[in-house]
């Protein structure tokens, strides 16, 4: 059996986790399975790189303090990864080999940082190269840890595994046929030789041969693209939880793992802020009906959640509740505009190009009104872009600290009684919603609420019970 196994950032978060991930791969190789491994960056590394990039954007080209700061940052990054390698890998020679690769990666990063500084401009190409560095640093550690365990692994670094994208840097879209050909030509010969390719997720290469990232959480997407290109028997997404939960167990103690979920519902959950999967990662697997298993690296023998096609004749049902805290609700309105949109028609394309995720939107064009719900990571950029693409006459209403609750399941938006159930629950806990959105997707109902801990917990618990999610079937 050919398995593509992807490890999230927490699953390779330190030396012990990296060793554990390698042991899981070695176990499957020992069972006779052929393996392709996709790794995220070590936890926290991409955030550090993103923070550095934010500082780069804010600093001027004549800021002479930036150069020594770059060197301190890159040396610290290299040192952290070398220490992780030394702790995870028992063979000193293999650890030394990793250190040489990490040294080269560090100097490549420094060249891009210095070039950006002296040009006084952070280009989209430079951004993608820098922000994807964490994955490329993790690859040699995991690959050499596998070698330490007797597995014939091959680390694939900046040259990539064959994923080909458009040139929409920051949130590139894969080119389907080119990716299939590229991945197969790059990886099939290695698999035929009995090797285990280890590659960094999150990025592919544009037509110009430049690194182009697939957007936030893109390592999942890399795994499904690679797995489907190779016609893998299964794709495993290994994370720090044992599958997709009915909701956040920290809010609702009765939450439990959903053992089987349709691809479309998992994608809907991801679009509404659930962090287990990248929203677009489900699509390649759904198209080919490739089984996807979401499981825990800490409890790998638990079945986790398997993603499956929608079955025929299924009745509407609630699968899960999603919750995004500290979101932002934006309303624009101008009755005088009649049926003219309050925002530039190009707004959606700009938001996609700038990698801004909008959780939900609604419009009443004949009255010149529109609404957006945005998560906390994207709110500032969304408001900035919106300001540039709206008419001067519109009235703006902005609510910060909004909780965005999603009720997700097959055809729930059209299910009889679901809105009445929602309204009754909100009334019982004395919550006045900012908005209830139904119908944009048949698989979700979205509620914007005040972000109040006690009210949210009470609302979530009641909805979890009333929607029939308390029992683990």
Secondary structure, 3 states (H helix, E strand, C coil): CEEEEEECHHHHCCHHHHHHHHHHHHHHHHCCCEEEEEECCCCCHHHHHHHHHHHHHHCCCCCCHHHHHHHHHHHHHHHHHHHHHHHHCCCHHHHHHHHHHHHHHHHHHHHHHHHHHHHCCCCHHHHHHHHCHHHHHHHHHHHHHHHHCCCCEEEECCCCCCCEECCCCCCCCECHHHHHHHHHHHHHHHHHCCCEEEEECCEEECCCCCEEECCCCHHHHHHHHHHHHCCCCEEEEEECCCCCECCCCCCCCCCCECCEEEHHHHHHHHHCCCCCCCCCHHHHHHHHCCEEEEEECCCCCCCCEEEECCCCCCCCCCCEEEEEEEEEEEEEECHHHCCCCCECCCHHHHHHHCCCCEEEEEEEHHHCEEEEEECCCCHHHHHHHHHHCECCCCEEEEEEEEEEEEEECCCHHHCCCHHHHHHHHHHHCCCCCCEEEECCCCCEEEEEEECCHHHHHHHHHHHHHHCCCCCCC
